[in-house]
Amino acid sequence: MSFSDITQDLQNELHSNMPQIRFLLKKSPALAFTTINEIAAKIGKKYNLLLSINFPERKKIEDFESYGTENIGMVIDRFRKTFPIQRELIKSRASEIFGDVQIQDAYMYEGKEGVRVVLDSGRLDVLPASLHVWGKFDRKVIEFCDWLLANCYQLKPGVKGAESEVSS
């Protein structure tokens, strides 16, 4: 399983439900938001993770074409506090793919660790338990997230859920 597979599945499902979403958006943006995230949760469940779509700006919910192509969160193993691979490897791979961008340690408290990649178009918060993409996905973001799901979160194509044991 890859980030690109999951997000493509999400985009397809959202597209097939677009008439209902548009109707709900006119009636109640909050109801549309709930429906969009119920669809995301259904797709996430298929891959044994929690998937959500975020709308960091209120008007963003009206941008139907962007659904599933930006601002998503994936919770893979909510109990994991440390990466199963060295944090430096994640930072190195981010540097290889994105070049000269800001890559920093993040969320380093209470025995937890994380990496933040700040891009011109947004940021990625890479945490042991979850991955959050803030901004539009481009080829490089998809490549990095595909690598993360296979190597950091240890989700393999065709396998639902993490292969590693839940760690605390």
C-alpha positions, 0 to 999 in steps of 0.5 A: 500500500502506498500514499498514492494508492490511498489518496487516489482511492480517497479522491475517487470515492469523494468524486463519486459522492460529489453531488451529495457533498455539494448539496450538503455544502449548500445546506450546511458546511458543517454537515458537508465536512462531517460527510467528507470525513466519514468518507475519508474514515471509510477509506482509512479503515480499508487500509487500517489507518485513520484518515482525515481531510483538514480544511485549515481555511474556512473557504477551502471546503468550497474548493471541490477539486482539491478534496483528497489532494491536500491537507490530509492526516493519517494516523497509522499507530497512535501509540507509537512515540518513536520511529522504527528507523533513525530520524536522521534517515527520514531527514536525509530522504527528505533532503534528497527528494526536496533539496534545499528546504527547511527540515527540523526536529519537531514535537520532541517532548515526553519521549516523543520525536518527529520531523517537520519538513517546511516547503514553499507550498506547505509542510509535512509533519512526520510523527511516529504515530502519524503523517500530516500533509499541510498543503497541496500534494505534488510529485515530490510530496507523493514520492516522499510520502510513498517512501515514508509509508513503506520505510518509516511506517512499514506499510507494504503494498498489498498489506493492510496495516503496519507490520510492526507491533504497537509500541509505546 
